Amino acid sequence: EGKRRPGRSRGAPRAARTAETAQRIKRSRRLKANNRERNRMHNLNAALDALRDVLPTFPEDAKLTKIETLRFAHNYIWALTETLRLA
């Protein structure tokens, strides 16, 4: 009698709807992944800024790069450890 299942539309063919849905899902996943990566980098940069604040640098206004900050922190911790060991 021409009864239709609920939820079916008379629009685009099923394959086209499926492709559109797949594209929408891919885009949504990509946007979420980009957001996670952006937040991760913001957190990493905030942590590096906090680390720079506690490292003694000369001159005070010199901003160390990420790798310089990590190397300096490593060497500084080593120097403090050696000072304690020798004291």
N, CA, C and O atoms as CSV, one atom per row, in Angstrom:
chain,resi,resn,atom,element,x,y,z
A,1,GLU,N,N,0.798,-1.212,0.000
A,1,GLU,CA,C,0.000,0.000,0.000
A,1,GLU,C,C,0.833,1.264,0.000
A,1,GLU,O,O,0.312,2.343,0.284
A,2,GLY,N,N,2.103,1.158,-0.309
A,2,GLY,CA,C,2.923,2.361,-0.369
A,2,GLY,C,C,3.384,2.859,0.979
A,2,GLY,O,O,3.777,4.019,1.107
A,3,LYS,N,N,3.345,1.996,2.003
A,3,LYS,CA,C,3.839,2.429,3.311
A,3,LYS,C,C,5.351,2.518,3.271
A,3,LYS,O,O,6.024,1.676,2.678
A,4,ARG,N,N,5.864,3.536,3.902
A,4,ARG,CA,C,7.319,3.747,3.938
A,4,ARG,C,C,7.815,3.592,5.367
A,4,ARG,O,O,7.093,3.836,6.333
A,5,ARG,N,N,9.057,3.182,5.464
A,5,ARG,CA,C,9.667,3.091,6.793
A,5,ARG,C,C,9.968,4.500,7.295
A,5,ARG,O,O,10.330,5.379,6.513
A,6,PRO,N,N,9.818,4.711,8.597
A,6,PRO,CA,C,10.146,6.044,9.129
A,6,PRO,C,C,11.634,6.335,8.980
A,6,PRO,O,O,12.464,5.427,9.011
A,7,GLY,N,N,11.957,7.609,8.818
A,7,GLY,CA,C,13.354,8.012,8.728
A,7,GLY,C,C,13.905,8.032,7.321
A,7,GLY,O,O,15.023,8.502,7.114
A,8,ARG,N,N,13.183,7.552,6.375
A,8,ARG,CA,C,13.660,7.574,4.985
A,8,ARG,C,C,13.166,8.838,4.303
A,8,ARG,O,O,12.002,9.219,4.429
A,9,SER,N,N,14.071,9.479,3.580
A,9,SER,CA,C,13.660,10.701,2.881
A,9,SER,C,C,13.604,10.412,1.391
A,9,SER,O,O,14.108,9.393,0.919
A,10,ARG,N,N,12.992,11.313,0.670
A,10,ARG,CA,C,12.881,11.152,-0.781
A,10,ARG,C,C,13.946,11.954,-1.500
A,10,ARG,O,O,13.845,12.160,-2.709
A,11,GLY,N,N,14.966,12.413,-0.787
A,11,GLY,CA,C,16.008,13.264,-1.356
A,11,GLY,C,C,16.979,12.492,-2.225
A,11,GLY,O,O,16.573,11.737,-3.108
A,12,ALA,N,N,18.253,12.682,-1.973
A,12,ALA,CA,C,19.324,12.088,-2.767
A,12,ALA,C,C,19.312,10.562,-2.630
A,12,ALA,O,O,18.794,10.025,-1.651
A,13,PRO,N,N,19.881,9.877,-3.608
A,13,PRO,CA,C,19.971,8.421,-3.517
A,13,PRO,C,C,20.794,8.006,-2.303
A,13,PRO,O,O,21.595,8.777,-1.775
A,14,ARG,N,N,20.574,6.772,-1.879
A,14,ARG,CA,C,21.208,6.266,-0.665
A,14,ARG,C,C,22.730,6.370,-0.722
A,14,ARG,O,O,23.345,6.767,0.268
A,15,ALA,N,N,23.350,6.032,-1.836
A,15,ALA,CA,C,24.813,6.079,-1.965
A,15,ALA,C,C,25.327,7.496,-1.770
A,15,ALA,O,O,26.353,7.702,-1.121
A,16,ALA,N,N,24.623,8.475,-2.327
A,16,ALA,CA,C,25.041,9.870,-2.188
A,16,ALA,C,C,24.925,10.315,-0.731
A,16,ALA,O,O,25.800,11.006,-0.209
A,17,ARG,N,N,23.812,9.902,-0.072
A,17,ARG,CA,C,23.648,10.248,1.340
A,17,ARG,C,C,24.751,9.615,2.175
A,17,ARG,O,O,25.289,10.247,3.085
A,18,THR,N,N,25.085,8.376,1.868
A,18,THR,CA,C,26.129,7.673,2.610
A,18,THR,C,C,27.471,8.368,2.423
A,18,THR,O,O,28.214,8.530,3.391
A,19,ALA,N,N,27.796,8.778,1.212
A,19,ALA,CA,C,29.055,9.472,0.937
A,19,ALA,C,C,29.088,10.815,1.660
A,19,ALA,O,O,30.113,11.199,2.224
A,20,GLU,N,N,27.973,11.520,1.640
A,20,GLU,CA,C,27.902,12.805,2.343
A,20,GLU,C,C,28.088,12.610,3.842
A,20,GLU,O,O,28.800,13.373,4.496
A,21,THR,N,N,27.443,11.585,4.375
A,21,THR,CA,C,27.571,11.294,5.801
A,21,THR,C,C,29.007,10.940,6.145
A,21,THR,O,O,29.532,11.390,7.164
A,22,ALA,N,N,29.647,10.137,5.303
A,22,ALA,CA,C,31.045,9.753,5.540
A,22,ALA,C,C,31.943,10.988,5.526
A,22,ALA,O,O,32.840,11.107,6.360
A,23,GLN,N,N,31.713,11.897,4.600
A,23,GLN,CA,C,32.505,13.123,4.525
A,23,GLN,C,C,32.291,13.982,5.767
A,23,GLN,O,O,33.236,14.559,6.306
A,24,ARG,N,N,31.028,14.060,6.219
A,24,ARG,CA,C,30.728,14.828,7.413
A,24,ARG,C,C,31.430,14.238,8.637
A,24,ARG,O,O,31.965,14.973,9.466
A,25,ILE,N,N,31.425,12.921,8.743
A,25,ILE,CA,C,32.075,12.243,9.865
A,25,ILE,C,C,33.579,12.462,9.816
A,25,ILE,O,O,34.205,12.735,10.841
A,26,LYS,N,N,34.164,12.341,8.612
A,26,LYS,CA,C,35.607,12.572,8.460
A,26,LYS,C,C,35.978,13.994,8.877
A,26,LYS,O,O,36.952,14.209,9.599
A,27,ARG,N,N,35.195,14.947,8.417
A,27,ARG,CA,C,35.465,16.350,8.754
A,27,ARG,C,C,35.349,16.579,10.255
A,27,ARG,O,O,36.180,17.263,10.852
A,28,SER,N,N,34.323,16.008,10.859
A,28,SER,CA,C,34.126,16.148,12.293
A,28,SER,C,C,35.300,15.540,13.068
A,28,SER,O,O,35.789,16.138,14.027
A,29,ARG,N,N,35.742,14.368,12.656
A,29,ARG,CA,C,36.886,13.722,13.311
A,29,ARG,C,C,38.156,14.550,13.145
A,29,ARG,O,O,38.937,14.683,14.087
A,30,ARG,N,N,38.365,15.109,11.952
A,30,ARG,CA,C,39.550,15.921,11.697
A,30,ARG,C,C,39.533,17.173,12.567
A,30,ARG,O,O,40.556,17.552,13.138
A,31,LEU,N,N,38.351,17.822,12.670
A,31,LEU,CA,C,38.232,19.019,13.499
A,31,LEU,C,C,38.516,18.701,14.965
A,31,LEU,O,O,39.179,19.473,15.657
A,32,LYS,N,N,38.010,17.558,15.434
A,32,LYS,CA,C,38.263,17.160,16.822
A,32,LYS,C,C,39.743,16.862,17.036
A,32,LYS,O,O,40.309,17.243,18.060
A,33,ALA,N,N,40.375,16.184,16.078
A,33,ALA,CA,C,41.809,15.880,16.191
A,33,ALA,C,C,42.624,17.172,16.182
A,33,ALA,O,O,43.577,17.308,16.951
A,34,ASN,N,N,42.259,18.114,15.324
A,34,ASN,CA,C,42.952,19.410,15.291
A,34,ASN,C,C,42.811,20.136,16.622
A,34,ASN,O,O,43.763,20.741,17.114
A,35,ASN,N,N,41.619,20.070,17.200
A,35,ASN,CA,C,41.374,20.707,18.491
A,35,ASN,C,C,42.224,20.087,19.586
A,35,ASN,O,O,42.811,20.794,20.404
A,36,ARG,N,N,42.288,18.746,19.597
A,36,ARG,CA,C,43.114,18.060,20.597
A,36,ARG,C,C,44.580,18.450,20.446
A,36,ARG,O,O,45.266,18.697,21.438
A,37,GLU,N,N,45.058,18.506,19.212
A,37,GLU,CA,C,46.460,18.866,18.962
A,37,GLU,C,C,46.733,20.310,19.375
A,37,GLU,O,O,47.776,20.605,19.958
A,38,ARG,N,N,45.804,21.199,19.076
A,38,ARG,CA,C,45.955,22.607,19.464
A,38,ARG,C,C,46.019,22.731,20.988
A,38,ARG,O,O,46.857,23.462,21.516
A,39,ASN,N,N,45.141,22.022,21.691
A,39,ASN,CA,C,45.151,22.052,23.151
A,39,ASN,C,C,46.437,21.445,23.700
A,39,ASN,O,O,46.998,21.955,24.670
A,40,ARG,N,N,46.906,20.362,23.089
A,40,ARG,CA,C,48.146,19.734,23.526
A,40,ARG,C,C,49.317,20.712,23.408
A,40,ARG,O,O,50.139,20.822,24.317
A,41,MET,N,N,49.381,21.418,22.280
A,41,MET,CA,C,50.465,22.374,22.070
A,41,MET,C,C,50.355,23.560,23.030
A,41,MET,O,O,51.371,24.051,23.522
A,42,HIS,N,N,49.132,24.025,23.301
A,42,HIS,CA,C,48.960,25.114,24.275
A,42,HIS,C,C,49.457,24.670,25.653
A,42,HIS,O,O,50.135,25.424,26.352
A,43,ASN,N,N,49.110,23.438,26.033
A,43,ASN,CA,C,49.553,22.918,27.332
A,43,ASN,C,C,51.066,22.765,27.378
A,43,ASN,O,O,51.693,23.100,28.383
A,44,LEU,N,N,51.654,22.265,26.303
A,44,LEU,CA,C,53.111,22.108,26.242
A,44,LEU,C,C,53.800,23.468,26.346
A,44,LEU,O,O,54.763,23.625,27.097
A,45,ASN,N,N,53.307,24.444,25.598
A,45,ASN,CA,C,53.900,25.784,25.638
A,45,ASN,C,C,53.749,26.429,27.012
A,45,ASN,O,O,54.657,27.120,27.474
A,46,ALA,N,N,52.613,26.210,27.666
A,46,ALA,CA,C,52.414,26.747,29.017
A,46,ALA,C,C,53.401,26.100,29.989
A,46,ALA,O,O,53.959,26.777,30.853
A,47,ALA,N,N,53.614,24.798,29.847
A,47,ALA,CA,C,54.564,24.101,30.725
A,47,ALA,C,C,55.986,24.603,30.489
A,47,ALA,O,O,56.744,24.788,31.441
A,48,LEU,N,N,56.348,24.822,29.237
A,48,LEU,CA,C,57.684,25.341,28.937
A,48,LEU,C,C,57.854,26.765,29.468
A,48,LEU,O,O,58.928,27.119,29.953
A,49,ASP,N,N,56.813,27.576,29.381
A,49,ASP,CA,C,56.872,28.932,29.943
A,49,ASP,C,C,57.072,28.881,31.455
A,49,ASP,O,O,57.850,29.658,32.009
A,50,ALA,N,N,56.363,27.959,32.125
A,50,ALA,CA,C,56.522,27.821,33.575
A,50,ALA,C,C,57.942,27.359,33.908
A,50,ALA,O,O,58.526,27.814,34.892
A,51,LEU,N,N,58.496,26.466,33.099
A,51,LEU,CA,C,59.865,25.997,33.315
A,51,LEU,C,C,60.860,27.138,33.114
A,51,LEU,O,O,61.810,27.277,33.884
A,52,ARG,N,N,60.645,27.952,32.084
A,52,ARG,CA,C,61.533,29.100,31.832
A,52,ARG,C,C,61.534,30.067,33.010
A,52,ARG,O,O,62.553,30.686,33.318
A,53,ASP,N,N,60.374,30.189,33.670
A,53,ASP,CA,C,60.265,31.121,34.800
A,53,ASP,C,C,61.150,30.722,35.978
A,53,ASP,O,O,61.580,31.583,36.745
A,54,VAL,N,N,61.425,29.431,36.132
A,54,VAL,CA,C,62.212,28.989,37.286
A,54,VAL,C,C,63.681,28.757,36.959
A,54,VAL,O,O,64.484,28.503,37.858
A,55,LEU,N,N,64.036,28.840,35.689
A,55,LEU,CA,C,65.443,28.670,35.309
A,55,LEU,C,C,66.156,30.010,35.358
A,55,LEU,O,O,65.624,31.018,34.892
A,56,PRO,N,N,67.373,30.028,35.926
A,56,PRO,CA,C,68.126,31.286,35.941
A,56,PRO,C,C,68.731,31.552,34.563
A,56,PRO,O,O,69.580,30.794,34.095
A,57,THR,N,N,68.293,32.621,33.923
A,57,THR,CA,C,68.830,32.966,32.599
A,57,THR,C,C,69.413,34.374,32.640
A,57,THR,O,O,68.949,35.238,33.384
A,58,PHE,N,N,70.433,34.578,31.829
A,58,PHE,CA,C,71.066,35.891,31.703
A,58,PHE,C,C,71.190,36.206,30.237
A,58,PHE,O,O,71.755,35.385,29.515
A,59,PRO,N,N,70.718,37.307,29.742
A,59,PRO,CA,C,69.924,38.315,30.448
A,59,PRO,C,C,68.513,37.802,30.726
A,59,PRO,O,O,68.050,36.845,30.106
A,60,GLU,N,N,67.857,38.444,31.650
A,60,GLU,CA,C,66.535,38.012,32.113
A,60,GLU,C,C,65.482,38.009,31.004
A,60,GLU,O,O,64.568,37.184,31.022
A,61,ASP,N,N,65.603,38.920,30.043
A,61,ASP,CA,C,64.571,39.030,29.009
A,61,ASP,C,C,64.777,38.066,27.840
A,61,ASP,O,O,63.944,38.012,26.935
A,62,ALA,N,N,65.875,37.306,27.848
A,62,ALA,CA,C,66.136,36.365,26.748
A,62,ALA,C,C,65.201,35.173,26.868
A,62,ALA,O,O,65.175,34.504,27.901
A,63,LYS,N,N,64.437,34.905,25.822
A,63,LYS,CA,C,63.532,33.758,25.820
A,63,LYS,C,C,64.232,32.590,25.135
A,63,LYS,O,O,64.624,32.673,23.971
A,64,LEU,N,N,64.376,31.514,25.875
A,64,LEU,CA,C,65.015,30.329,25.317
A,64,LEU,C,C,64.041,29.596,24.405
A,64,LEU,O,O,62.828,29.635,24.614
A,65,THR,N,N,64.583,28.929,23.395
A,65,THR,CA,C,63.732,28.099,22.541
A,65,THR,C,C,63.309,26.867,23.333
A,65,THR,O,O,63.781,26.645,24.448
A,66,LYS,N,N,62.428,26.078,22.759
A,66,LYS,CA,C,61.962,24.868,23.445
A,66,LYS,C,C,63.118,23.928,23.751
A,66,LYS,O,O,63.262,23.460,24.880
A,67,ILE,N,N,63.935,23.652,22.753
A,67,ILE,CA,C,65.042,22.720,22.957
A,67,ILE,C,C,66.083,23.308,23.901
A,67,ILE,O,O,66.652,22.587,24.720
A,68,GLU,N,N,66.337,24.608,23.795
A,68,GLU,CA,C,67.279,25.260,24.720
A,68,GLU,C,C,66.763,25.184,26.154
A,68,GLU,O,O,67.534,24.962,27.087
A,69,THR,N,N,65.469,25.368,26.321
A,69,THR,CA,C,64.873,25.287,27.654
A,69,THR,C,C,65.064,23.894,28.243
A,69,THR,O,O,65.460,23.758,29.401
A,70,LEU,N,N,64.785,22.864,27.456
A,70,LEU,CA,C,64.924,21.496,27.954
A,70,LEU,C,C,66.381,21.153,28.257
A,70,LEU,O,O,66.674,20.525,29.274
A,71,ARG,N,N,67.281,21.560,27.387
A,71,ARG,CA,C,68.702,21.288,27.622
A,71,ARG,C,C,69.206,22.036,28.849
A,71,ARG,O,O,69.945,21.487,29.666
A,72,PHE,N,N,68.799,23.289,28.966
A,72,PHE,CA,C,69.219,24.097,30.106
A,72,PHE,C,C,68.690,23.478,31.400
A,72,PHE,O,O,69.427,23.374,32.380
A,73,ALA,N,N,67.422,23.067,31.410
A,73,ALA,CA,C,66.831,22.458,32.599
A,73,ALA,C,C,67.579,21.179,32.977
A,73,ALA,O,O,67.862,20.946,34.152
A,74,HIS,N,N,67.894,20.364,31.994
A,74,HIS,CA,C,68.639,19.128,32.235
A,74,HIS,C,C,69.997,19.444,32.863
A,74,HIS,O,O,70.369,18.850,33.875
A,75,ASN,N,N,70.722,20.360,32.272
A,75,ASN,CA,C,72.042,20.724,32.786
A,75,ASN,C,C,71.960,21.374,34.164
A,75,ASN,O,O,72.815,21.136,35.017
A,76,TYR,N,N,70.940,22.188,34.382
A,76,TYR,CA,C,70.762,22.855,35.663
A,76,TYR,C,C,70.472,21.830,36.765
A,76,TYR,O,O,71.035,21.911,37.856
A,77,ILE,N,N,69.603,20.881,36.476
A,77,ILE,CA,C,69.299,19.823,37.451
A,77,ILE,C,C,70.550,19.005,37.742
A,77,ILE,O,O,70.811,18.652,38.892
A,78,TRP,N,N,71.320,18.704,36.705
A,78,TRP,CA,C,72.568,17.953,36.895
A,78,TRP,C,C,73.531,18.739,37.796
A,78,TRP,O,O,74.133,18.172,38.707
A,79,ALA,N,N,73.674,20.044,37.537
A,79,ALA,CA,C,74.584,20.881,38.327
A,79,ALA,C,C,74.136,20.950,39.783
A,79,ALA,O,O,74.962,20.882,40.693
A,80,LEU,N,N,72.822,21.088,40.005
A,80,LEU,CA,C,72.313,21.126,41.381
A,80,LEU,C,C,72.558,19.787,42.082
A,80,LEU,O,O,72.918,19.753,43.259
A,81,THR,N,N,72.362,18.700,41.362
A,81,THR,CA,C,72.591,17.364,41.923
A,81,THR,C,C,74.067,17.193,42.304
A,81,THR,O,O,74.385,16.660,43.367
A,82,GLU,N,N,74.955,17.649,41.428
A,82,GLU,CA,C,76.389,17.556,41.721
A,82,GLU,C,C,76.763,18.417,42.919
A,82,GLU,O,O,77.591,18.020,43.739
A,83,THR,N,N,76.155,19.590,43.020
A,83,THR,CA,C,76.431,20.465,44.165
A,83,THR,C,C,76.019,19.782,45.459
A,83,THR,O,O,76.751,19.825,46.448
A,84,LEU,N,N,74.845,19.151,45.456
A,84,LEU,CA,C,74.385,18.434,46.656
A,84,LEU,C,C,75.281,17.229,46.959
A,84,LEU,O,O,75.583,16.944,48.118
A,85,ARG,N,N,75.688,16.546,45.928
A,85,ARG,CA,C,76.526,15.359,46.113
A,85,ARG,C,C,77.877,15.726,46.718
A,85,ARG,O,O,78.402,14.995,47.559
A,86,LEU,N,N,78.436,16.850,46.295
A,86,LEU,CA,C,79.757,17.267,46.766
A,86,LEU,C,C,79.716,17.986,48.113
A,86,LEU,O,O,80.744,18.133,48.775
A,87,ALA,N,N,78.556,18.422,48.505
A,87,ALA,CA,C,78.425,19.196,49.772
A,87,ALA,C,C,78.416,18.283,50.991
A,87,ALA,O,O,78.314,18.762,52.121
